[in-house]
């Protein structure tokens, strides 16, 4: 087996490059080509705010999972120490 490497989409520069490319693409599409009106811009706002909220909920879920995993690992590593010290507390 080879050395572990993180997937490309976890690199900060890749994510920032994709974000910049999307900003340029959507500017060209929505502002210069389609020239959408006020009502359409409100719809676009609701769409991106909904997607941002979904991303925040996903990040919160991942953070909870990471904290739970680390907590379980700490408890498992502490159990031998507790069992070793238990006779002194009886």
PyMOL Python script that loads the backbone (N, CA, C, O; Angstrom):
from pymol import cmd

cmd.read_pdbstr("""\
ATOM      1  N   UNK A   1       0.838  -1.187   0.000  1.00  0.00           N
ATOM      2  CA  UNK A   1       0.000   0.000   0.000  1.00  0.00           C
ATOM      3  C   UNK A   1       0.879   1.245   0.000  1.00  0.00           C
ATOM      4  O   UNK A   1       1.961   1.267   0.587  1.00  0.00           O
ATOM      5  N   UNK A   2       0.391   2.260  -0.663  1.00  0.00           N
ATOM      6  CA  UNK A   2       1.138   3.506  -0.750  1.00  0.00           C
ATOM      7  C   UNK A   2       0.876   4.413   0.433  1.00  0.00           C
ATOM      8  O   UNK A   2       0.116   4.089   1.346  1.00  0.00           O
ATOM      9  N   UNK A   3       1.515   5.531   0.385  1.00  0.00           N
ATOM     10  CA  UNK A   3       1.364   6.534   1.432  1.00  0.00           C
ATOM     11  C   UNK A   3      -0.014   7.179   1.352  1.00  0.00           C
ATOM     12  O   UNK A   3      -0.539   7.382   0.257  1.00  0.00           O
ATOM     13  N   UNK A   4      -0.608   7.506   2.509  1.00  0.00           N
ATOM     14  CA  UNK A   4      -1.921   8.135   2.528  1.00  0.00           C
ATOM     15  C   UNK A   4      -1.810   9.591   2.083  1.00  0.00           C
ATOM     16  O   UNK A   4      -0.931  10.323   2.537  1.00  0.00           O
ATOM     17  N   UNK A   5      -2.703   9.998   1.197  1.00  0.00           N
ATOM     18  CA  UNK A   5      -2.804  11.403   0.805  1.00  0.00           C
ATOM     19  C   UNK A   5      -4.263  11.818   0.893  1.00  0.00           C
ATOM     20  O   UNK A   5      -5.173  11.032   0.627  1.00  0.00           O
ATOM     21  N   UNK A   6      -4.460  13.059   1.268  1.00  0.00           N
ATOM     22  CA  UNK A   6      -5.826  13.571   1.346  1.00  0.00           C
ATOM     23  C   UNK A   6      -6.383  13.749  -0.056  1.00  0.00           C
ATOM     24  O   UNK A   6      -5.632  14.013  -0.995  1.00  0.00           O
ATOM     25  N   UNK A   7      -7.705  13.606  -0.204  1.00  0.00           N
ATOM     26  CA  UNK A   7      -8.315  13.855  -1.516  1.00  0.00           C
ATOM     27  C   UNK A   7      -8.096  15.302  -1.960  1.00  0.00           C
ATOM     28  O   UNK A   7      -7.911  16.188  -1.125  1.00  0.00           O
ATOM     29  N   UNK A   8      -8.117  15.533  -3.234  1.00  0.00           N
ATOM     30  CA  UNK A   8      -7.840  16.859  -3.787  1.00  0.00           C
ATOM     31  C   UNK A   8      -8.817  17.903  -3.284  1.00  0.00           C
ATOM     32  O   UNK A   8      -8.425  19.046  -3.050  1.00  0.00           O
ATOM     33  N   UNK A   9     -10.082  17.538  -3.111  1.00  0.00           N
ATOM     34  CA  UNK A   9     -11.086  18.525  -2.714  1.00  0.00           C
ATOM     35  C   UNK A   9     -10.935  18.986  -1.266  1.00  0.00           C
ATOM     36  O   UNK A   9     -11.685  19.860  -0.830  1.00  0.00           O
ATOM     37  N   UNK A  10      -9.988  18.426  -0.503  1.00  0.00           N
ATOM     38  CA  UNK A  10      -9.750  18.907   0.854  1.00  0.00           C
ATOM     39  C   UNK A  10      -8.663  19.976   0.906  1.00  0.00           C
ATOM     40  O   UNK A  10      -8.423  20.559   1.963  1.00  0.00           O
ATOM     41  N   UNK A  11      -8.009  20.238  -0.210  1.00  0.00           N
ATOM     42  CA  UNK A  11      -6.978  21.266  -0.279  1.00  0.00           C
ATOM     43  C   UNK A  11      -7.646  22.648  -0.321  1.00  0.00           C
ATOM     44  O   UNK A  11      -8.553  22.879  -1.121  1.00  0.00           O
ATOM     45  N   UNK A  12      -7.196  23.554   0.539  1.00  0.00           N
ATOM     46  CA  UNK A  12      -7.807  24.885   0.637  1.00  0.00           C
ATOM     47  C   UNK A  12      -7.705  25.629  -0.691  1.00  0.00           C
ATOM     48  O   UNK A  12      -8.659  26.296  -1.092  1.00  0.00           O
ATOM     49  N   UNK A  13      -6.582  25.529  -1.375  1.00  0.00           N
ATOM     50  CA  UNK A  13      -6.396  26.265  -2.624  1.00  0.00           C
ATOM     51  C   UNK A  13      -7.300  25.735  -3.728  1.00  0.00           C
ATOM     52  O   UNK A  13      -7.772  26.503  -4.566  1.00  0.00           O
ATOM     53  N   UNK A  14      -7.541  24.450  -3.735  1.00  0.00           N
ATOM     54  CA  UNK A  14      -8.467  23.873  -4.722  1.00  0.00           C
ATOM     55  C   UNK A  14      -9.881  24.388  -4.460  1.00  0.00           C
ATOM     56  O   UNK A  14     -10.587  24.772  -5.392  1.00  0.00           O
ATOM     57  N   UNK A  15     -10.289  24.394  -3.198  1.00  0.00           N
ATOM     58  CA  UNK A  15     -11.629  24.874  -2.852  1.00  0.00           C
ATOM     59  C   UNK A  15     -11.781  26.351  -3.202  1.00  0.00           C
ATOM     60  O   UNK A  15     -12.804  26.753  -3.755  1.00  0.00           O
ATOM     61  N   UNK A  16     -10.774  27.161  -2.885  1.00  0.00           N
ATOM     62  CA  UNK A  16     -10.834  28.589  -3.221  1.00  0.00           C
ATOM     63  C   UNK A  16     -10.844  28.814  -4.731  1.00  0.00           C
ATOM     64  O   UNK A  16     -11.532  29.712  -5.217  1.00  0.00           O
ATOM     65  N   UNK A  17     -10.095  28.014  -5.470  1.00  0.00           N
ATOM     66  CA  UNK A  17     -10.083  28.133  -6.933  1.00  0.00           C
ATOM     67  C   UNK A  17     -11.447  27.783  -7.527  1.00  0.00           C
ATOM     68  O   UNK A  17     -11.928  28.466  -8.431  1.00  0.00           O
ATOM     69  N   UNK A  18     -12.061  26.730  -7.023  1.00  0.00           N
ATOM     70  CA  UNK A  18     -13.392  26.353  -7.497  1.00  0.00           C
ATOM     71  C   UNK A  18     -14.400  27.448  -7.172  1.00  0.00           C
ATOM     72  O   UNK A  18     -15.250  27.780  -7.998  1.00  0.00           O
ATOM     73  N   UNK A  19     -14.304  28.009  -5.965  1.00  0.00           N
ATOM     74  CA  UNK A  19     -15.220  29.082  -5.569  1.00  0.00           C
ATOM     75  C   UNK A  19     -15.050  30.300  -6.479  1.00  0.00           C
ATOM     76  O   UNK A  19     -16.040  30.883  -6.922  1.00  0.00           O
ATOM     77  N   UNK A  20     -13.814  30.685  -6.759  1.00  0.00           N
ATOM     78  CA  UNK A  20     -13.567  31.833  -7.634  1.00  0.00           C
ATOM     79  C   UNK A  20     -14.088  31.562  -9.050  1.00  0.00           C
ATOM     80  O   UNK A  20     -14.674  32.442  -9.681  1.00  0.00           O
ATOM     81  N   UNK A  21     -13.872  30.347  -9.538  1.00  0.00           N
ATOM     82  CA  UNK A  21     -14.368  29.998 -10.868  1.00  0.00           C
ATOM     83  C   UNK A  21     -15.898  30.043 -10.918  1.00  0.00           C
ATOM     84  O   UNK A  21     -16.478  30.477 -11.913  1.00  0.00           O
ATOM     85  N   UNK A  22     -16.545  29.595  -9.842  1.00  0.00           N
ATOM     86  CA  UNK A  22     -18.012  29.646  -9.811  1.00  0.00           C
ATOM     87  C   UNK A  22     -18.526  31.075  -9.761  1.00  0.00           C
ATOM     88  O   UNK A  22     -19.540  31.392 -10.383  1.00  0.00           O
ATOM     89  N   UNK A  23     -17.840  31.936  -9.032  1.00  0.00           N
ATOM     90  CA  UNK A  23     -18.252  33.345  -8.973  1.00  0.00           C
ATOM     91  C   UNK A  23     -18.181  33.962 -10.368  1.00  0.00           C
ATOM     92  O   UNK A  23     -19.110  34.648 -10.795  1.00  0.00           O
ATOM     93  N   UNK A  24     -17.092  33.721 -11.068  1.00  0.00           N
ATOM     94  CA  UNK A  24     -16.941  34.265 -12.423  1.00  0.00           C
ATOM     95  C   UNK A  24     -17.995  33.673 -13.349  1.00  0.00           C
ATOM     96  O   UNK A  24     -18.616  34.395 -14.128  1.00  0.00           O
ATOM     97  N   UNK A  25     -18.197  32.362 -13.266  1.00  0.00           N
ATOM     98  CA  UNK A  25     -19.173  31.697 -14.127  1.00  0.00           C
ATOM     99  C   UNK A  25     -20.587  32.228 -13.889  1.00  0.00           C
ATOM    100  O   UNK A  25     -21.298  32.555 -14.840  1.00  0.00           O
ATOM    101  N   UNK A  26     -20.994  32.315 -12.621  1.00  0.00           N
ATOM    102  CA  UNK A  26     -22.341  32.801 -12.342  1.00  0.00           C
ATOM    103  C   UNK A  26     -22.496  34.283 -12.656  1.00  0.00           C
ATOM    104  O   UNK A  26     -23.588  34.718 -13.022  1.00  0.00           O
ATOM    105  N   UNK A  27     -21.430  35.069 -12.522  1.00  0.00           N
ATOM    106  CA  UNK A  27     -21.508  36.482 -12.920  1.00  0.00           C
ATOM    107  C   UNK A  27     -21.756  36.587 -14.422  1.00  0.00           C
ATOM    108  O   UNK A  27     -22.618  37.338 -14.878  1.00  0.00           O
ATOM    109  N   UNK A  28     -20.979  35.818 -15.173  1.00  0.00           N
ATOM    110  CA  UNK A  28     -21.167  35.837 -16.630  1.00  0.00           C
ATOM    111  C   UNK A  28     -22.562  35.345 -17.013  1.00  0.00           C
ATOM    112  O   UNK A  28     -23.212  35.918 -17.888  1.00  0.00           O
ATOM    113  N   UNK A  29     -23.016  34.281 -16.352  1.00  0.00           N
ATOM    114  CA  UNK A  29     -24.301  33.690 -16.685  1.00  0.00           C
ATOM    115  C   UNK A  29     -25.476  34.574 -16.263  1.00  0.00           C
ATOM    116  O   UNK A  29     -26.353  34.864 -17.077  1.00  0.00           O
ATOM    117  N   UNK A  30     -25.502  35.004 -15.006  1.00  0.00           N
ATOM    118  CA  UNK A  30     -26.676  35.691 -14.474  1.00  0.00           C
ATOM    119  C   UNK A  30     -26.688  37.196 -14.727  1.00  0.00           C
ATOM    120  O   UNK A  30     -27.755  37.784 -14.903  1.00  0.00           O
ATOM    121  N   UNK A  31     -25.512  37.822 -14.746  1.00  0.00           N
ATOM    122  CA  UNK A  31     -25.467  39.283 -14.878  1.00  0.00           C
ATOM    123  C   UNK A  31     -25.316  39.705 -16.336  1.00  0.00           C
ATOM    124  O   UNK A  31     -26.054  40.570 -16.810  1.00  0.00           O
ATOM    125  N   UNK A  32     -24.377  39.109 -17.044  1.00  0.00           N
ATOM    126  CA  UNK A  32     -24.090  39.570 -18.399  1.00  0.00           C
ATOM    127  C   UNK A  32     -24.947  38.890 -19.467  1.00  0.00           C
ATOM    128  O   UNK A  32     -25.373  39.540 -20.422  1.00  0.00           O
ATOM    129  N   UNK A  33     -25.206  37.572 -19.315  1.00  0.00           N
ATOM    130  CA  UNK A  33     -25.913  36.872 -20.378  1.00  0.00           C
ATOM    131  C   UNK A  33     -27.428  36.898 -20.174  1.00  0.00           C
ATOM    132  O   UNK A  33     -28.158  37.303 -21.079  1.00  0.00           O
ATOM    133  N   UNK A  34     -27.915  36.474 -19.005  1.00  0.00           N
ATOM    134  CA  UNK A  34     -29.355  36.400 -18.785  1.00  0.00           C
ATOM    135  C   UNK A  34     -29.984  37.724 -18.346  1.00  0.00           C
ATOM    136  O   UNK A  34     -31.155  37.977 -18.629  1.00  0.00           O
ATOM    137  N   UNK A  35     -29.227  38.552 -17.670  1.00  0.00           N
ATOM    138  CA  UNK A  35     -29.693  39.855 -17.170  1.00  0.00           C
ATOM    139  C   UNK A  35     -31.022  39.699 -16.430  1.00  0.00           C
ATOM    140  O   UNK A  35     -32.045  40.255 -16.829  1.00  0.00           O
ATOM    141  N   UNK A  36     -30.977  38.923 -15.336  1.00  0.00           N
ATOM    142  CA  UNK A  36     -32.199  38.633 -14.593  1.00  0.00           C
ATOM    143  C   UNK A  36     -32.670  39.857 -13.811  1.00  0.00           C
ATOM    144  O   UNK A  36     -31.881  40.747 -13.492  1.00  0.00           O
ATOM    145  N   UNK A  37     -33.971  39.889 -13.508  1.00  0.00           N
ATOM    146  CA  UNK A  37     -34.583  41.035 -12.835  1.00  0.00           C
ATOM    147  C   UNK A  37     -34.569  40.893 -11.314  1.00  0.00           C
ATOM    148  O   UNK A  37     -33.954  39.983 -10.759  1.00  0.00           O
ATOM    149  N   UNK A  38     -35.275  41.835 -10.652  1.00  0.00           N
ATOM    150  CA  UNK A  38     -35.289  41.877  -9.190  1.00  0.00           C
ATOM    151  C   UNK A  38     -35.896  40.619  -8.586  1.00  0.00           C
ATOM    152  O   UNK A  38     -35.359  40.072  -7.622  1.00  0.00           O
ATOM    153  N   UNK A  39     -36.999  40.162  -9.137  1.00  0.00           N
ATOM    154  CA  UNK A  39     -37.661  38.974  -8.588  1.00  0.00           C
ATOM    155  C   UNK A  39     -36.751  37.748  -8.711  1.00  0.00           C
ATOM    156  O   UNK A  39     -36.660  36.945  -7.783  1.00  0.00           O
ATOM    157  N   UNK A  40     -36.093  37.610  -9.833  1.00  0.00           N
ATOM    158  CA  UNK A  40     -35.196  36.473 -10.031  1.00  0.00           C
ATOM    159  C   UNK A  40     -34.008  36.542  -9.074  1.00  0.00           C
ATOM    160  O   UNK A  40     -33.533  35.509  -8.601  1.00  0.00           O
ATOM    161  N   UNK A  41     -33.524  37.756  -8.786  1.00  0.00           N
ATOM    162  CA  UNK A  41     -32.416  37.894  -7.834  1.00  0.00           C
ATOM    163  C   UNK A  41     -32.850  37.480  -6.436  1.00  0.00           C
ATOM    164  O   UNK A  41     -32.062  36.900  -5.689  1.00  0.00           O
ATOM    165  N   UNK A  42     -34.091  37.769  -6.076  1.00  0.00           N
ATOM    166  CA  UNK A  42     -34.610  37.329  -4.776  1.00  0.00           C
ATOM    167  C   UNK A  42     -34.661  35.805  -4.714  1.00  0.00           C
ATOM    168  O   UNK A  42     -34.342  35.215  -3.682  1.00  0.00           O
ATOM    169  N   UNK A  43     -35.058  35.171  -5.803  1.00  0.00           N
ATOM    170  CA  UNK A  43     -35.075  33.705  -5.852  1.00  0.00           C
ATOM    171  C   UNK A  43     -33.663  33.155  -5.722  1.00  0.00           C
ATOM    172  O   UNK A  43     -33.437  32.182  -5.003  1.00  0.00           O
ATOM    173  N   UNK A  44     -32.717  33.771  -6.414  1.00  0.00           N
ATOM    174  CA  UNK A  44     -31.317  33.350  -6.318  1.00  0.00           C
ATOM    175  C   UNK A  44     -30.828  33.496  -4.879  1.00  0.00           C
ATOM    176  O   UNK A  44     -30.118  32.626  -4.375  1.00  0.00           O
ATOM    177  N   UNK A  45     -31.202  34.589  -4.216  1.00  0.00           N
ATOM    178  CA  UNK A  45     -30.804  34.785  -2.816  1.00  0.00           C
ATOM    179  C   UNK A  45     -31.350  33.675  -1.928  1.00  0.00           C
ATOM    180  O   UNK A  45     -30.627  33.144  -1.085  1.00  0.00           O
ATOM    181  N   UNK A  46     -32.623  33.320  -2.110  1.00  0.00           N
ATOM    182  CA  UNK A  46     -33.193  32.249  -1.304  1.00  0.00           C
ATOM    183  C   UNK A  46     -32.495  30.917  -1.575  1.00  0.00           C
ATOM    184  O   UNK A  46     -32.295  30.125  -0.654  1.00  0.00           O
ATOM    185  N   UNK A  47     -32.131  30.672  -2.803  1.00  0.00           N
ATOM    186  CA  UNK A  47     -31.455  29.417  -3.135  1.00  0.00           C
ATOM    187  C   UNK A  47     -30.090  29.350  -2.465  1.00  0.00           C
ATOM    188  O   UNK A  47     -29.767  28.345  -1.831  1.00  0.00           O
ATOM    189  N   UNK A  48     -29.273  30.410  -2.594  1.00  0.00           N
ATOM    190  CA  UNK A  48     -27.935  30.315  -2.021  1.00  0.00           C
ATOM    191  C   UNK A  48     -27.970  30.349  -0.506  1.00  0.00           C
ATOM    192  O   UNK A  48     -27.117  29.736   0.136  1.00  0.00           O
ATOM    193  N   UNK A  49     -28.937  31.052   0.091  1.00  0.00           N
ATOM    194  CA  UNK A  49     -29.051  31.036   1.548  1.00  0.00           C
ATOM    195  C   UNK A  49     -29.465  29.652   2.051  1.00  0.00           C
ATOM    196  O   UNK A  49     -28.993  29.200   3.094  1.00  0.00           O
ATOM    197  N   UNK A  50     -30.343  28.988   1.311  1.00  0.00           N
ATOM    198  CA  UNK A  50     -30.742  27.623   1.681  1.00  0.00           C
ATOM    199  C   UNK A  50     -29.567  26.661   1.572  1.00  0.00           C
ATOM    200  O   UNK A  50     -29.380  25.810   2.441  1.00  0.00           O
ATOM    201  N   UNK A  51     -28.780  26.789   0.518  1.00  0.00           N
ATOM    202  CA  UNK A  51     -27.607  25.924   0.363  1.00  0.00           C
ATOM    203  C   UNK A  51     -26.560  26.204   1.435  1.00  0.00           C
ATOM    204  O   UNK A  51     -25.902  25.282   1.917  1.00  0.00           O
ATOM    205  N   UNK A  52     -26.401  27.477   1.812  1.00  0.00           N
ATOM    206  CA  UNK A  52     -25.459  27.819   2.883  1.00  0.00           C
ATOM    207  C   UNK A  52     -25.915  27.221   4.212  1.00  0.00           C
ATOM    208  O   UNK A  52     -25.096  26.703   4.972  1.00  0.00           O
ATOM    209  N   UNK A  53     -27.205  27.287   4.495  1.00  0.00           N
ATOM    210  CA  UNK A  53     -27.727  26.694   5.730  1.00  0.00           C
ATOM    211  C   UNK A  53     -27.516  25.185   5.732  1.00  0.00           C
ATOM    212  O   UNK A  53     -27.159  24.609   6.759  1.00  0.00           O
ATOM    213  N   UNK A  54     -27.735  24.547   4.592  1.00  0.00           N
ATOM    214  CA  UNK A  54     -27.507  23.115   4.484  1.00  0.00           C
ATOM    215  C   UNK A  54     -26.037  22.782   4.754  1.00  0.00           C
ATOM    216  O   UNK A  54     -25.736  21.797   5.429  1.00  0.00           O
ATOM    217  N   UNK A  55     -25.134  23.595   4.235  1.00  0.00           N
ATOM    218  CA  UNK A  55     -23.707  23.393   4.484  1.00  0.00           C
ATOM    219  C   UNK A  55     -23.350  23.563   5.949  1.00  0.00           C
ATOM    220  O   UNK A  55     -22.522  22.821   6.478  1.00  0.00           O
ATOM    221  N   UNK A  56     -23.969  24.535   6.612  1.00  0.00           N
ATOM    222  CA  UNK A  56     -23.701  24.751   8.035  1.00  0.00           C
ATOM    223  C   UNK A  56     -24.202  23.563   8.850  1.00  0.00           C
ATOM    224  O   UNK A  56     -23.518  23.110   9.768  1.00  0.00           O
ATOM    225  N   UNK A  57     -25.391  23.054   8.521  1.00  0.00           N
ATOM    226  CA  UNK A  57     -25.908  21.881   9.232  1.00  0.00           C
ATOM    227  C   UNK A  57     -24.996  20.673   9.013  1.00  0.00           C
ATOM    228  O   UNK A  57     -24.752  19.902   9.941  1.00  0.00           O
ATOM    229  N   UNK A  58     -24.499  20.512   7.803  1.00  0.00           N
ATOM    230  CA  UNK A  58     -23.581  19.404   7.525  1.00  0.00           C
ATOM    231  C   UNK A  58     -22.285  19.533   8.297  1.00  0.00           C
ATOM    232  O   UNK A  58     -21.774  18.546   8.827  1.00  0.00           O
ATOM    233  N   UNK A  59     -21.745  20.749   8.364  1.00  0.00           N
ATOM    234  CA  UNK A  59     -20.501  20.974   9.115  1.00  0.00           C
ATOM    235  C   UNK A  59     -20.711  20.735  10.606  1.00  0.00           C
ATOM    236  O   UNK A  59     -19.840  20.180  11.275  1.00  0.00           O
ATOM    237  N   UNK A  60     -21.859  21.151  11.126  1.00  0.00           N
ATOM    238  CA  UNK A  60     -22.158  20.916  12.546  1.00  0.00           C
ATOM    239  C   UNK A  60     -22.266  19.418  12.828  1.00  0.00           C
ATOM    240  O   UNK A  60     -21.795  18.944  13.862  1.00  0.00           O
ATOM    241  N   UNK A  61     -22.877  18.681  11.920  1.00  0.00           N
ATOM    242  CA  UNK A  61     -22.982  17.234  12.086  1.00  0.00           C
ATOM    243  C   UNK A  61     -21.623  16.557  12.071  1.00  0.00           C
ATOM    244  O   UNK A  61     -21.368  15.647  12.859  1.00  0.00           O
ATOM    245  N   UNK A  62     -20.752  17.002  11.176  1.00  0.00           N
ATOM    246  CA  UNK A  62     -19.397  16.440  11.134  1.00  0.00           C
ATOM    247  C   UNK A  62     -18.618  16.786  12.397  1.00  0.00           C
ATOM    248  O   UNK A  62     -17.867  15.956  12.907  1.00  0.00           O
ATOM    249  N   UNK A  63     -18.790  18.000  12.904  1.00  0.00           N
ATOM    250  CA  UNK A  63     -18.104  18.393  14.132  1.00  0.00           C
ATOM    251  C   UNK A  63     -18.581  17.535  15.303  1.00  0.00           C
ATOM    252  O   UNK A  63     -17.772  17.101  16.123  1.00  0.00           O
ATOM    253  N   UNK A  64     -19.895  17.287  15.384  1.00  0.00           N
ATOM    254  CA  UNK A  64     -20.425  16.433  16.452  1.00  0.00           C
ATOM    255  C   UNK A  64     -19.857  15.020  16.347  1.00  0.00           C
ATOM    256  O   UNK A  64     -19.529  14.400  17.358  1.00  0.00           O
ATOM    257  N   UNK A  65     -19.744  14.517  15.121  1.00  0.00           N
ATOM    258  CA  UNK A  65     -19.205  13.179  14.921  1.00  0.00           C
ATOM    259  C   UNK A  65     -17.732  13.129  15.336  1.00  0.00           C
ATOM    260  O   UNK A  65     -17.302  12.162  15.965  1.00  0.00           O
ATOM    261  N   UNK A  66     -16.970  14.142  14.995  1.00  0.00           N
ATOM    262  CA  UNK A  66     -15.554  14.194  15.352  1.00  0.00           C
ATOM    263  C   UNK A  66     -15.378  14.268  16.865  1.00  0.00           C
ATOM    264  O   UNK A  66     -14.529  13.574  17.423  1.00  0.00           O
ATOM    265  N   UNK A  67     -16.167  15.098  17.528  1.00  0.00           N
ATOM    266  CA  UNK A  67     -16.084  15.209  18.983  1.00  0.00           C
ATOM    267  C   UNK A  67     -16.456  13.886  19.631  1.00  0.00           C
ATOM    268  O   UNK A  67     -15.793  13.451  20.572  1.00  0.00           O
ATOM    269  N   UNK A  68     -17.512  13.240  19.140  1.00  0.00           N
ATOM    270  CA  UNK A  68     -17.928  11.952  19.704  1.00  0.00           C
ATOM    271  C   UNK A  68     -16.847  10.897  19.511  1.00  0.00           C
ATOM    272  O   UNK A  68     -16.583  10.115  20.424  1.00  0.00           O
ATOM    273  N   UNK A  69     -16.223  10.860  18.352  1.00  0.00           N
ATOM    274  CA  UNK A  69     -15.163   9.889  18.087  1.00  0.00           C
ATOM    275  C   UNK A  69     -13.979  10.122  19.013  1.00  0.00           C
ATOM    276  O   UNK A  69     -13.432   9.169  19.567  1.00  0.00           O
ATOM    277  N   UNK A  70     -13.576  11.376  19.188  1.00  0.00           N
ATOM    278  CA  UNK A  70     -12.452  11.676  20.076  1.00  0.00           C
ATOM    279  C   UNK A  70     -12.798  11.381  21.522  1.00  0.00           C
ATOM    280  O   UNK A  70     -11.937  10.941  22.285  1.00  0.00           O
ATOM    281  N   UNK A  71     -14.041  11.615  21.914  1.00  0.00           N
ATOM    282  CA  UNK A  71     -14.453  11.335  23.283  1.00  0.00           C
ATOM    283  C   UNK A  71     -14.406   9.838  23.556  1.00  0.00           C
ATOM    284  O   UNK A  71     -13.929   9.416  24.609  1.00  0.00           O
ATOM    285  N   UNK A  72     -14.894   9.034  22.621  1.00  0.00           N
ATOM    286  CA  UNK A  72     -14.857   7.581  22.785  1.00  0.00           C
ATOM    287  C   UNK A  72     -13.419   7.105  22.862  1.00  0.00           C
ATOM    288  O   UNK A  72     -13.102   6.237  23.676  1.00  0.00           O
ATOM    289  N   UNK A  73     -12.539   7.653  22.032  1.00  0.00           N
ATOM    290  CA  UNK A  73     -11.133   7.249  22.054  1.00  0.00           C
ATOM    291  C   UNK A  73     -10.489   7.598  23.400  1.00  0.00           C
ATOM    292  O   UNK A  73      -9.698   6.815  23.926  1.00  0.00           O
ATOM    293  N   UNK A  74     -10.821   8.762  23.959  1.00  0.00           N
ATOM    294  CA  UNK A  74     -10.260   9.140  25.264  1.00  0.00           C
ATOM    295  C   UNK A  74     -10.768   8.234  26.368  1.00  0.00           C
ATOM    296  O   UNK A  74     -10.008   7.844  27.254  1.00  0.00           O
ATOM    297  N   UNK A  75     -12.054   7.894  26.322  1.00  0.00           N
ATOM    298  CA  UNK A  75     -12.620   7.020  27.346  1.00  0.00           C
ATOM    299  C   UNK A  75     -11.980   5.636  27.262  1.00  0.00           C
ATOM    300  O   UNK A  75     -11.637   5.041  28.284  1.00  0.00           O
ATOM    301  N   UNK A  76     -11.824   5.131  26.044  1.00  0.00           N
ATOM    302  CA  UNK A  76     -11.206   3.810  25.882  1.00  0.00           C
ATOM    303  C   UNK A  76      -9.766   3.810  26.367  1.00  0.00           C
ATOM    304  O   UNK A  76      -9.314   2.827  26.954  1.00  0.00           O
ATOM    305  N   UNK A  77      -9.036   4.900  26.130  1.00  0.00           N
ATOM    306  CA  UNK A  77      -7.652   4.941  26.594  1.00  0.00           C
ATOM    307  C   UNK A  77      -7.569   5.168  28.098  1.00  0.00           C
ATOM    308  O   UNK A  77      -6.553   4.839  28.709  1.00  0.00           O
ATOM    309  N   UNK A  78      -8.611   5.721  28.707  1.00  0.00           N
ATOM    310  CA  UNK A  78      -8.601   5.972  30.147  1.00  0.00           C
ATOM    311  C   UNK A  78      -9.043   4.758  30.946  1.00  0.00           C
ATOM    312  O   UNK A  78      -8.732   4.673  32.134  1.00  0.00           O
ATOM    313  N   UNK A  79      -9.750   3.825  30.347  1.00  0.00           N
ATOM    314  CA  UNK A  79     -10.274   2.666  31.073  1.00  0.00           C
ATOM    315  C   UNK A  79      -9.167   1.840  31.723  1.00  0.00           C
ATOM    316  O   UNK A  79      -9.306   1.486  32.893  1.00  0.00           O
ATOM    317  N   UNK A  80      -8.071   1.513  31.027  1.00  0.00           N
ATOM    318  CA  UNK A  80      -7.014   0.743  31.713  1.00  0.00           C
ATOM    319  C   UNK A  80      -6.457   1.488  32.925  1.00  0.00           C
ATOM    320  O   UNK A  80      -6.140   0.859  33.935  1.00  0.00           O
ATOM    321  N   UNK A  81      -6.333   2.795  32.847  1.00  0.00           N
ATOM    322  CA  UNK A  81      -5.813   3.563  33.976  1.00  0.00           C
ATOM    323  C   UNK A  81      -6.791   3.535  35.148  1.00  0.00           C
ATOM    324  O   UNK A  81      -6.375   3.455  36.304  1.00  0.00           O
ATOM    325  N   UNK A  82      -8.078   3.601  34.852  1.00  0.00           N
ATOM    326  CA  UNK A  82      -9.088   3.561  35.906  1.00  0.00           C
ATOM    327  C   UNK A  82      -9.083   2.187  36.572  1.00  0.00           C
ATOM    328  O   UNK A  82      -9.151   2.093  37.797  1.00  0.00           O
ATOM    329  N   UNK A  83      -9.005   1.128  35.780  1.00  0.00           N
ATOM    330  CA  UNK A  83      -8.999  -0.217  36.342  1.00  0.00           C
ATOM    331  C   UNK A  83      -7.746  -0.469  37.178  1.00  0.00           C
ATOM    332  O   UNK A  83      -7.791  -1.185  38.178  1.00  0.00           O
ATOM    333  N   UNK A  84      -6.642   0.118  36.767  1.00  0.00           N
ATOM    334  CA  UNK A  84      -5.398  -0.041  37.514  1.00  0.00           C
ATOM    335  C   UNK A  84      -5.465   0.674  38.860  1.00  0.00           C
ATOM    336  O   UNK A  84      -4.945   0.175  39.858  1.00  0.00           O
ATOM    337  N   UNK A  85      -6.105   1.845  38.888  1.00  0.00           N
ATOM    338  CA  UNK A  85      -6.189   2.640  40.110  1.00  0.00           C
ATOM    339  C   UNK A  85      -7.364   2.213  40.992  1.00  0.00           C
ATOM    340  O   UNK A  85      -7.445   2.641  42.143  1.00  0.00           O
ATOM    341  N   UNK A  86      -8.262   1.392  40.488  1.00  0.00           N
ATOM    342  CA  UNK A  86      -9.468   1.028  41.235  1.00  0.00           C
ATOM    343  C   UNK A  86      -9.187   0.379  42.596  1.00  0.00           C
ATOM    344  O   UNK A  86      -9.893   0.708  43.550  1.00  0.00           O
ATOM    345  N   UNK A  87      -8.206  -0.519  42.751  1.00  0.00           N
ATOM    346  CA  UNK A  87      -8.005  -1.130  44.073  1.00  0.00           C
ATOM    347  C   UNK A  87      -7.687  -0.111  45.165  1.00  0.00           C
ATOM    348  O   UNK A  87      -7.999  -0.361  46.329  1.00  0.00           O
ATOM    349  N   UNK A  88      -7.092   1.000  44.840  1.00  0.00           N
ATOM    350  CA  UNK A  88      -6.728   1.991  45.837  1.00  0.00           C
ATOM    351  C   UNK A  88      -7.932   2.772  46.345  1.00  0.00           C
ATOM    352  O   UNK A  88      -7.861   3.392  47.406  1.00  0.00           O
ATOM    353  N   UNK A  89      -9.035   2.752  45.604  1.00  0.00           N
ATOM    354  CA  UNK A  89     -10.213   3.510  45.998  1.00  0.00           C
ATOM    355  C   UNK A  89     -11.266   2.640  46.668  1.00  0.00           C
ATOM    356  O   UNK A  89     -12.373   3.117  46.920  1.00  0.00           O
ATOM    357  N   UNK A  90     -10.966   1.407  46.958  1.00  0.00           N
ATOM    358  CA  UNK A  90     -11.955   0.529  47.596  1.00  0.00           C
ATOM    359  C   UNK A  90     -11.885   0.618  49.085  1.00  0.00           C
ATOM    360  O   UNK A  90     -12.646  -0.055  49.780  1.00  0.00           O
TER     361      UNK A  90
END
""", "prot")
cmd.dss("prot")
cmd.show_as("cartoon", "prot")
cmd.util.cbc("prot")
cmd.orient("prot")
